[in-house]
Amino acid sequence: MKKDNQELVSLVENLMKTKKPIWRRVAKELSKPRRSRVQVNLSKIEQLAQADSTVLIPGKVLGSGNLSKKMTIAAFAFSDSAKKLIGQAGGKAITINSLQKSNPDGKGIILFK
């Protein structure tokens, strides 16, 4: 399968090198075709995640809905409105790569699929 996005290809390769199941699962999700990848609205994250948690979306976070809880959200991509709303709620929008570097064991991460 050929991917044009080099950033995505290198991320998947790095995640597959790890021994931890959570990172391999994320790599598998990111390897799917674009139309099959996860897209999650902030309203869904608001419903299902607790305040001060770390949420991992192996795809894109969209800005529909509101976010009232402070949390760290890691994803491959964010819409501009999602980044703005996460920041307004006091949270952080980070890349999957930086989350993996800061938490190599994947402990305490909520994986959205």
Residue pairs with C-beta under 8 A, 6 or more apart in sequence:
1 31
3 9
8 30
8 76
11 27
11 30
11 76
11 96
11 97
12 27
12 30
12 31
14 97
14 100
15 23
15 24
15 26
15 27
15 30
15 96
15 100
16 23
16 24
16 27
18 24
18 100
18 104
20 104
20 105
20 106
21 106
22 56
22 106
22 109
22 111
23 100
23 106
25 58
25 111
26 56
26 58
26 96
26 111
29 37
29 38
29 58
29 59
29 113
30 37
30 58
30 59
30 76
30 96
37 58
37 59
37 60
37 76
38 57
38 58
38 59
38 60
38 112
38 113
39 59
39 60
39 61
39 62
40 57
40 59
40 60
40 61
40 62
40 75
40 112
41 61
41 62
41 63
41 64
41 65
42 61
42 62
42 63
42 64
42 65
42 66
42 67
42 82
42 85
42 86
43 64
43 65
43 66
44 65
44 112
45 55
45 57
45 61
45 67
45 71
45 73
45 112
46 65
46 66
46 67
46 68
46 69
48 110
48 112
49 55
49 69
49 71
49 110
50 69
50 71
51 69
51 70
51 71
52 69
52 70
52 71
53 71
53 72
53 108
53 110
54 71
54 72
54 73
54 74
54 99
54 103
54 108
54 109
54 110
55 71
55 72
55 73
55 74
55 109
55 110
55 112
56 74
56 75
56 96
56 99
56 109
56 110
56 111
56 112
57 73
57 74
57 75
57 76
57 112
58 75
58 76
58 96
58 111
58 112
58 113
59 75
59 76
59 77
60 75
60 76
60 77
60 78
60 79
61 73
61 75
61 77
61 78
61 79
61 82
61 86
61 93
62 79
62 81
62 82
63 79
63 80
63 81
63 82
63 83
63 84
63 85
66 85
67 85
67 86
67 88
67 89
67 91
68 89
69 89
69 91
70 89
70 90
70 91
71 89
71 91
72 91
72 92
72 94
72 99
73 86
73 91
73 92
73 93
73 94
74 93
74 94
74 95
74 96
74 98
74 99
74 109
75 93
75 95
75 96
76 95
76 96
78 86
78 93
82 93
83 93
86 92
86 93
87 93
99 109
100 106
103 109
